[in-house]
Amino acid sequence: MIPVLLILIPLLSGLVTFFLKDEKAAKSWSLLASVITLAVVFSGLFIYNHNNETTFDTEWLPNLGSRFSLALDGMGKMLTLLTAISFPVVFASTYKNSYKQSGSFYGLMLLTQAGLMGVFLASDALLFYFFWELALIPVYFLCSIWGGEKRIAVTFKFFIYTFIGSLLMLAGILFLYFQTADHSFAIKSLYNLHLSAKSQNTVFWLFFIAFAIKMPIFPLHTWQPDTYEQSPTAVTMILSGVMVKMGIFALIRWLIPIFPEAVANFSTVIIIFSIIGMIYASQIAIQQDDIKRLIAYSSIAHIGLMCAAIFAQNKIGLEGVMIQMFNHGINVIGLWIVADVIEQQLGTRKLSELGGLAQKAPTLAILLVVLSLANIALPLTNSFVGEFLMFIGLFQYNIWAAAIAGVSIILAAVYTLNMIQKIFYGNTVSLTDNAVDAKNNVQWILIVLVVVVIVLGVYPQPLINLTKDTVNTFFVNR
């Protein structure tokens, strides 16, 4: 029953929020709903952690052979936990921000959460596709209504990319459906398929392109920086911290176990493009003057490493991916919160217009430094273990691939330390002369995130234990 609650609570709460005209009521209701969802996730992790509470299966579309089938395995628990943590963090940290038609804004945000939960829980391919779209469609409206000046053109580009990806994935799902003996969308039926090499090589790309767009992977990434820049920061936090994990998750759950021969044929090509994307995005990040675009390109580099580690096809690399999916979400949301604080207070995101902010906002400076060091995987921060394991996995696959990918570590240090220096150090400028520290609600949220960064950096074993069964099952299914 827990998987159902994880979808129903944000779904029903979101529908109610559309009817709330008072902005404070909409904010409070959304925050409360997200906290309740988080409590349900914790109950699934620590209290009702047995099979009849973590799975759900009933008829949905019997004539099509599709069932409303949900399952909460290790990777699902980790990603639903990340999703459940992210939304109250986003709502609380942006609580002072004002949005026109706030009921609609928060309603769409909660519908996005429901869709994300469904993606991470679905054990039926058609149901997975339904939730994939449920997660994406509200984001189109969030970006196009509450985004920046260029929001219409940017949202249209985002729509075209994701719409084409969704159509390709749907075509792939329907092809697999007709190959099953019982005409079923069940994940076990798809895992048991024995497709010809030709079919695998063709249908593989229908799925991979859809997932690569969502991550995104070079050269299908061009929608991402613009969308992150133009979206409201609260939406960008979810896009960057949680939604990109849909693509990584889908590779592991739906793509690689179904198309093992195609994976063997194309893994080298995908790893090469992933590494190119890492180096390219890191170099572009160094050139950025806009904080949001810098963080956006940084995210492309991190996701590229995860994709490469997955296609390296070894356990140690996949264990690193599992850890890093969670840790990247925590770190990047923290960075977006700081970016939002700066923009809301000073009215700019340009590094060239900032300086000396540490003199006026010392607490914010300390917290950003810790989160930034985590972003470049400094030892004793949460990202170090995941990146270390992923690089070992890549090294086991090919020493030259690991060496070239390792250049991104140096580039990440360059753009991250440059960002810290330009924002917080040196002399104050006219914009920062009257700046003040972040409000208490934001400070406490950032402190909690920093504590998570340090705790998981020192002791990452809980995440390893949570996802080890998924890692083992992954190689069995192949």
C-alpha positions in Angstrom: 0.0 0.0 0.0 3.0 2.3 0.5 3.7 2.7 -3.2 0.1 3.8 -3.8 0.2 6.4 -1.0 3.4 7.8 -2.5 1.5 8.6 -5.7 -1.9 9.4 -4.3 -0.8 11.9 -1.6 0.9 14.4 -4.0 -1.7 13.7 -6.7 -4.8 14.4 -4.6 -3.0 17.2 -2.7 -2.1 18.8 -6.0 -5.6 18.7 -7.3 -6.9 20.3 -4.1 -4.2 23.0 -4.4 -5.6 24.2 -7.7 -8.7 25.4 -5.8 -6.8 27.4 -3.2 -6.8 31.1 -4.0 -4.9 32.3 -1.0 -1.1 32.2 -1.6 -0.2 31.4 1.9 -2.7 28.6 2.1 -1.4 27.1 -1.2 2.2 27.2 0.1 1.3 25.7 3.5 -0.8 23.0 2.1 1.8 22.0 -0.5 4.6 22.0 2.2 2.4 19.9 4.5 1.5 17.4 1.7 5.2 17.0 0.8 6.2 16.4 4.5 3.5 13.7 4.8 4.9 12.1 1.6 8.3 12.1 3.2 6.9 10.5 6.3 5.4 7.7 4.2 8.7 7.1 2.5 10.4 6.8 5.9 7.8 4.3 7.0 8.5 2.2 3.9 12.2 2.3 4.7 12.1 1.6 8.4 8.7 0.4 9.6 6.7 -1.4 7.0 9.6 -2.9 5.1 8.1 -6.2 3.9 6.8 -7.3 0.6 3.0 -6.9 1.0 3.6 -3.2 1.9 6.1 -2.4 -0.8 4.3 -3.9 -3.8 0.9 -3.3 -5.3 -0.8 -5.0 -8.2 -4.3 -4.7 -9.6 -6.2 -4.6 -12.9 -5.8 -1.3 -14.8 -6.3 -1.9 -18.6 -7.1 -5.6 -18.8 -8.0 -5.6 -22.5 -4.5 -4.3 -23.3 -2.7 -6.6 -20.9 -1.6 -3.7 -18.7 -1.8 -3.8 -14.9 -1.4 -1.1 -12.2 1.7 -2.7 -10.9 4.0 -1.0 -8.5 7.1 -2.2 -6.7 9.5 -0.5 -4.2 12.9 -2.1 -4.5 16.3 -0.7 -3.3 16.8 1.7 -6.2 13.2 2.7 -6.0 13.4 3.4 -2.3 16.5 5.5 -2.8 15.0 7.6 -5.6 11.6 8.0 -3.9 13.5 9.1 -0.8 15.4 11.7 -2.9 12.1 12.9 -4.4 10.3 13.0 -1.0 13.2 15.0 0.5 13.5 17.4 -2.5 10.0 18.8 -2.5 9.7 19.9 1.1 13.2 21.3 0.8 12.2 23.3 -2.4 8.9 24.5 -0.9 10.5 25.6 2.4 13.6 27.3 0.9 11.5 29.3 -1.6 8.6 29.9 0.8 9.1 33.7 0.7 9.0 33.7 -3.1 5.8 34.9 -4.6 4.1 33.4 -7.7 1.1 34.6 -9.6 -1.8 32.1 -9.5 0.1 30.4 -6.7 -2.5 27.6 -6.4 -1.9 26.5 -9.9 1.9 26.7 -9.5 2.0 24.5 -6.4 -0.7 22.2 -7.8 1.5 21.6 -10.9 4.5 21.0 -8.6 2.7 18.3 -6.7 1.5 16.7 -9.8 5.1 16.5 -11.0 6.0 14.8 -7.7 3.2 12.3 -8.2 4.6 11.5 -11.7 8.1 11.2 -10.5 7.0 8.7 -7.8 5.1 6.7 -10.4 8.2 6.5 -12.7 10.3 5.1 -9.9 7.7 2.6 -8.8 6.1 1.3 -12.0 6.6 -2.4 -12.9 4.4 -2.2 -16.1 5.8 -0.5 -19.2 2.6 1.3 -20.2 2.1 2.5 -16.6 5.8 3.7 -16.6 5.1 5.6 -19.8 1.9 7.2 -18.3 3.8 8.4 -15.2 6.8 9.6 -17.4 4.3 11.9 -19.2 2.6 12.9 -15.9 6.0 14.1 -14.6 6.8 16.0 -17.7 3.6 17.7 -18.7 3.2 19.9 -15.6 6.8 21.1 -16.1 5.9 22.5 -19.6 3.2 24.7 -17.9 5.5 25.7 -15.0 8.2 26.8 -17.3 5.9 28.6 -19.9 3.8 30.5 -17.3 6.3 31.3 -14.5 9.6 31.3 -16.4 11.8 34.2 -17.6 11.6 36.5 -20.5 12.6 33.8 -23.1 10.3 31.2 -21.6 8.1 30.6 -24.6 10.8 29.8 -27.0 12.8 27.8 -24.5 9.7 25.8 -23.4 8.8 25.0 -27.0 12.4 23.6 -27.5 12.0 21.6 -24.3 8.7 20.3 -25.5 9.9 19.3 -29.0 12.9 17.4 -27.5 10.9 15.5 -24.9 7.9 14.9 -27.1 10.0 13.3 -29.8 11.7 11.2 -27.1 8.4 10.1 -25.6 7.1 9.1 -29.1 10.2 7.0 -29.7 9.8 5.3 -26.3 6.1 4.6 -26.9 6.9 3.0 -30.3 9.5 0.9 -28.6 7.1 -0.2 -25.8 4.5 -1.2 -28.3 7.0 -3.2 -30.3 8.0 -5.1 -27.2 4.4 -5.6 -26.2 3.7 -7.4 -29.5 6.8 -9.6 -29.0 5.6 -11.0 -25.7 3.8 -14.4 -25.8 0.9 -13.1 -23.6 0.8 -9.6 -25.0 1.8 -8.1 -21.7 3.5 -4.8 -20.6 4.8 -6.5 -17.4 8.4 -5.9 -16.7 9.1 -9.6 -16.1 7.6 -10.4 -19.5 9.9 -7.9 -21.2 12.9 -9.3 -19.3 12.1 -12.8 -20.6 12.0 -11.7 -24.2 14.6 -13.2 -26.6 14.8 -10.6 -29.3 16.9 -11.1 -32.4 20.1 -9.1 -32.7 18.6 -6.9 -35.4 15.5 -6.1 -33.4 17.6 -5.3 -30.3 19.9 -3.0 -32.3 16.9 -1.0 -33.6 14.6 -0.9 -30.6 17.5 -0.1 -28.3 17.9 3.3 -29.9 14.2 4.1 -29.5 14.5 3.8 -25.8 18.0 5.2 -25.4 17.3 8.4 -27.3 14.3 9.1 -25.1 16.3 8.5 -21.9 19.4 10.4 -23.2 17.2 13.4 -23.9 15.9 13.4 -20.3 19.3 13.0 -18.6 20.6 14.8 -20.9 23.6 13.3 -22.7 25.7 15.0 -25.4 24.7 15.9 -28.1 21.0 15.8 -27.0 21.6 18.3 -24.2 21.0 21.6 -25.8 17.5 22.1 -24.3 18.9 21.8 -20.7 20.9 25.0 -20.0 18.2 27.3 -21.5 15.4 25.5 -19.6 17.3 25.6 -16.3 18.0 29.3 -16.8 14.5 30.4 -17.8 12.5 28.2 -15.4 11.6 29.4 -11.9 14.4 28.3 -9.6 12.0 26.0 -7.6 11.2 24.2 -10.9 14.9 24.1 -11.8 15.7 22.4 -8.5 13.4 19.6 -9.3 14.5 19.3 -13.0 18.2 19.1 -12.0 18.0 17.4 -8.6 15.4 14.7 -9.4 14.0 14.7 -12.9 17.3 13.9 -14.6 17.4 10.7 -12.5 14.4 9.5 -14.6 16.8 8.9 -17.5 19.5 7.2 -15.4 16.9 5.1 -13.6 15.3 4.0 -16.9 18.6 2.9 -18.3 19.1 0.5 -15.4 15.5 -0.6 -15.0 14.2 -0.7 -18.6 16.9 -0.5 -21.2 20.0 -2.6 -20.3 18.2 -5.8 -19.0 16.0 -6.0 -22.1 18.7 -5.3 -24.8 21.9 -7.0 -23.6 23.3 -7.7 -27.1 22.6 -4.1 -28.2 24.3 -2.8 -25.1 27.4 -4.9 -25.8 27.4 -3.5 -29.4 26.9 0.1 -28.6 28.4 0.6 -25.1 31.7 1.9 -26.4 30.0 4.5 -28.6 27.8 5.7 -25.7 30.7 5.9 -23.3 32.7 8.0 -25.8 29.8 10.4 -26.3 29.3 10.6 -22.5 32.9 11.5 -21.9 32.9 14.1 -24.7 29.9 15.6 -23.0 31.7 15.7 -19.6 34.7 17.5 -21.1 32.6 19.8 -23.3 30.1 20.8 -20.6 32.9 21.4 -18.1 34.8 23.7 -20.5 31.5 25.6 -21.2 30.9 25.9 -17.5 34.2 27.7 -17.1 33.1 30.3 -19.5 29.8 31.1 -17.9 28.9 34.3 -16.2 25.4 33.3 -15.2 25.2 31.1 -12.0 22.3 29.1 -13.2 23.9 28.2 -16.5 27.2 27.3 -14.8 25.3 24.8 -12.5 23.4 23.5 -15.5 26.5 22.6 -17.4 28.1 21.2 -14.3 25.1 18.9 -14.1 25.6 17.7 -17.6 29.2 16.7 -16.7 28.0 14.7 -13.7 25.3 12.9 -15.5 27.7 12.0 -18.3 29.9 10.2 -15.8 27.0 8.3 -14.5 26.0 7.2 -18.0 29.5 6.1 -18.8 29.8 4.1 -15.6 26.5 2.3 -16.3 27.7 1.2 -19.7 31.0 0.1 -18.3 28.9 -2.9 -17.1 30.6 -3.8 -13.9 29.3 -3.9 -10.3 31.6 -1.4 -8.8 30.7 1.3 -11.4 27.0 0.6 -10.9 27.3 0.9 -7.1 28.9 4.3 -7.7 26.0 5.3 -9.9 23.5 4.3 -7.2 25.2 6.4 -4.6 25.7 9.3 -6.9 22.1 9.6 -8.1 21.1 10.4 -4.5 24.1 12.6 -3.6 24.0 14.6 -6.8 20.4 15.5 -6.1 21.2 16.7 -2.6 24.3 18.7 -3.7 22.8 20.4 -6.8 19.6 21.4 -5.0 21.7 23.1 -2.3 23.6 25.0 -5.0 20.3 26.1 -6.6 19.0 27.3 -3.2 22.1 29.6 -2.9 21.6 30.8 -6.5 18.0 31.6 -5.6 19.0 33.5 -2.5 21.4 35.6 -4.4 19.0 36.4 -7.2 16.1 37.2 -4.9 18.1 39.5 -2.7 20.4 41.2 -5.3 18.4 40.8 -8.5 21.3 39.3 -10.5 22.8 36.0 -11.3 25.9 37.3 -13.0 29.2 36.5 -11.4 30.8 39.6 -12.9 28.4 41.8 -10.9 29.1 40.1 -7.6 31.9 40.1 -5.1 32.8 40.2 -1.4 29.5 38.6 -0.3 31.2 36.6 2.4 31.7 39.9 4.3 27.9 40.4 4.4 26.6 36.9 4.4 29.3 34.7 6.2 26.9 31.8 7.0 25.8 31.6 3.4 29.4 31.6 2.2 30.4 28.7 4.5 27.5 26.6 3.4 28.1 27.3 -0.3 31.7 26.4 0.0 30.9 23.0 1.6 28.2 22.3 -1.1 30.6 23.4 -3.8 33.4 21.2 -2.6 30.9 18.3 -2.5 30.1 19.1 -6.1 33.7 18.5 -7.1 33.8 15.3 -5.0 36.3 16.4 -2.3 37.2 13.5 0.0 34.9 13.3 3.1 32.0 14.8 1.1 29.2 12.6 -0.1 30.1 12.8 -3.8 33.6 11.4 -3.3 32.7 7.8 -2.7 30.3 7.6 -5.7 32.7 9.3 -8.1 35.6 7.2 -6.9 33.6 4.0 -7.5 32.4 5.2 -11.0 36.0 6.0 -12.0 37.2 2.6 -10.8 34.4 1.0 -12.9 35.4 3.1 -15.9 39.0 2.2 -15.3 38.2 -1.5 -15.3 36.4 -1.0 -18.6 39.1 1.0 -20.3 42.1 2.8 -18.8 42.1 5.5 -21.5 38.4 6.2 -21.1 39.0 6.7 -17.3 42.0 8.9 -17.9 40.2 11.2 -20.3 37.1 11.4 -18.2 39.3 12.2 -15.2 40.2 15.6 -16.9 36.7 16.7 -15.9 37.7 16.6 -12.2 40.3 19.3 -12.9 37.9 21.3 -14.9 35.2 21.0 -12.3 37.6 22.4 -9.7 38.4 25.3 -12.0 34.8 26.5 -12.5 33.6 25.7 -9.0 36.5 27.6 -7.2 36.1 30.4 -9.7 32.4 30.7 -8.8 33.1 30.8 -5.1 35.8 33.4 -5.5 33.8 35.7 -7.7 30.7 35.5 -5.5 32.0 35.6 -2.0 35.6 36.9 -1.9 37.4 40.1 -2.9 36.0 43.5 -2.3 32.3 44.2 -2.1 30.6 46.0 -5.0 27.7 48.3 -5.2 25.2 45.4 -5.4 26.6 43.6 -2.4 27.3 46.5 -0.1 23.9 46.3 1.5 23.5 42.5 1.3 22.5 40.5 4.3 22.7 36.8 5.3 20.1 34.3 4.2 16.9 34.1 6.1 16.7 31.5 9.0 14.5 29.1 7.0 17.0 28.9 4.2 20.0 28.7 6.5 18.5 25.8 8.4 17.6 23.9 5.2 21.2 24.4 3.9 22.6 23.3 7.2 20.6 20.1 7.0 21.8 19.5 3.5 25.4 20.1 4.6 25.0 17.6 7.4 23.8 15.0 4.9 26.8 15.8 2.7 29.2 15.2 5.5 27.5 12.2 7.1 27.2 10.3 3.7 30.8 11.4 2.9 32.1 9.8 6.1 29.6 6.8 6.2 28.0 6.0 2.8 27.2 2.4 3.8 23.4 3.0 4.2 23.1 3.9 0.5 25.2 1.0 -0.5 23.1 -1.4 1.6 19.9 0.0 0.3 20.8 -0.5 -3.3 23.0 -3.6 -3.3 20.1 -6.0 -4.1 19.3 -3.9 -7.1 22.9 -4.0 -8.3 23.0 -7.8 -7.9 19.6 -8.3 -9.6 20.7 -6.1 -12.5 23.5 -8.5 -13.5 21.3 -11.5 -12.9 18.6 -10.1 -15.3 21.2 -9.6 -17.9 
